[in-house]
């Protein structure tokens, strides 16, 4: 074989493996043979077969096989049941016997164990490809059996197969199967259809599942136990539930999807009215015991319905502080920083001392005043340290006070309460001239004035009421920086509203004077009021400014500035007479719209220079002026103009002076020489078409007035003199006529079929008219 490999020398290769196999047994020269095989790779004759440049190495040691190399028999084979007990093989195991029978007891589960006799053989393989041990489950009882094969493969690949016929003797059922059969493989009953239980006694019919899914199969009752409102052998019949606590049944149909239930009495609920309602459902601040109707409140909540919320206090440093002062009745009119003392103030009297204690008790007892209980006035600390509920007699009172503020022994008292008492000579000597009590209320200093107004008024009312009962010299003065700001802001708001109302009223009167039309004035002021509302929302809500003096002044004066643009547009609408609303509005925009826009542009442009100002007043003034101008011009063009097109007055609507004008005209007409023309017949006045006659332009006074209508009976003479002299020349195609009913000239264009009571303009086309 080695010599045959020499032919490979001509074919280049990097790796050539030569395998040598030999079988030797009981050879006295075996050791020498193994030694020679180990040295073969290093021999010169072996290497020369592959050339001098080849390297020969040995990859494994030689193996000498014995008879175990060809042994494929078992040394052991046994079977156990589920409990681990060994079952008897028939016949007894012998490596040379290849077929066996075994009967398994206890259960249909068995384990098969097999061991190869040769240590060189491969592990035995059982049916299913498993190695020993392998578990099998039998699916039938004796006389049926299961064949399990065990295959052993020797090193020389020779095989031996052993066959086991394994059967299960079966298990008897523990009870009789009344409505079924016993499965001896499992030892349990297999029940007939609709029967259940270990003895197949429970009859629970149903579609797809026991009791049709509307109940449970009871092996105790041997029947279905149906859900509420369901009945029958298969629980498909409907019935009333058992309503507790005087509830009444609400019946449905016999469909399984129908609703049957109970109508509960007040205070009860649930499918059978068996649960109690808790008060207010415990206000979502507790859990309800549905069987007792009692709430179990969450920590911090209390009450039958858990509605008493835990007290939430504001940080003491953020609360509003009030100063209640006895001994000072006001301030000097000449100098507000100079107090005016109460001459009858005397704290050495028991009456005054008891009144001071009583006032604090009343204030703390009044929940509407929100007095904080976690901060005491100085005299409350004073009495607590003395262990007394009342002040000492008059002789000892001043001494107690001086002892309380003794420095440096009572350094903390001096630093905390030193300003709460005042003496004539200072250093807590002389006569006591005032006492101050500092208390805090549970309201945040950051609240707006509108939010604090009710509390402010409540405190004012409480102080006024208490002072009406005060002893001589013991009326108190309330002072607070926070209340001062509230009073100031409320005053600004009230005065701003009053000033704006006055400004709008004056603007309404001014617009009425300019136009003489109440409807036009109201529309103009309505547009202006919307401008001010939008401006207020922009400043106070969008920009977040507070309503201060600058804003109050601006909103008031801007009423006059805002009405200016709307007034010009309304006046332009007013003077564009004898037209429809839309035409009057368009004429007004054509005549005055450009001026309004440029006026707004110049006003806003002049305010731009206020933006870089560092002084807040000028900056805010610039922002307000520009905003007011932009909003006013926008509303004039895009709100008031469309409003005039829809609701603008035409003719004499809204003209409050028109009745007086008509009365004056009638009086003047009665005194006129042409008044005799008013004696025209009633039939002529009722005629739908005015009687007109052509006028001789050369001699208008002598013009004849033939009747135009066929039913006219008489000619109407031209006026003798009024309105005739100095007549304007007419455009081509127009004829001037006299109307004896209207007592005025009318004009007719015969070619175009136009009639007008106004003079046709010679400057415009012959279909346009100017009053």
Protein Blocks (a to p, Z undefined) as FASTA:
>chain_A
ZZmmmmmmmpccfbdcdddddddehiaklmmmmmmmmmmmmpmklmmmnojkbccddfbd
cddddfklmgcbdfbdcdddfkopacdddddddfkbcbdcdddehiacdcdddddfblkb
ccdddehhiacddddddfbdcfbdcddddddddfkopacddddddddebjadfbdcfbbc
ddfknopacddehiacjkopaccddehiahhlpaccdfklopacddehiacjkopaccdd
ddeehiacddddfbfkbccdddddehiacjkopaccdehhlnopaccdfknopacddehi
acjkopaccdddddfklpccddddehiabdcfklmkbccddfkbcfkbmklmmmmmmmmm
mmmmmmklopafkbccfklmmmmmnopabdcdfklmmmmmmmmmpcfklmmlmmmmmmmp
ccfkggoiajdfbdcddddddddfkbcfklmmmmmmmmmmmmmmmmmmpcehiaccdddf
klmmmmmmmmmmmmmmmmmmmmmmmmmmmmmmmnopaklmmmmmmmmmmmmmmmmmmmmm
mnopacdfklmmmmmmmmmmmmmmmmmmmmmmmmmghiafklmmmmmmmmmmmmmmmmmm
mmmmmmmmmmmpmblklmmmmmmmmmmmmmmmmmmmmmmmmmmmmmocehjehiaklmmm
mmmmmmmmmmpmklmmmmpcfklmmpmbdcdddddfklmmlpccddfbfkbcbdcdddfk
gokgopacddehiacdddfklopacdddfknopacfbdcdfkbcfkbccZZ
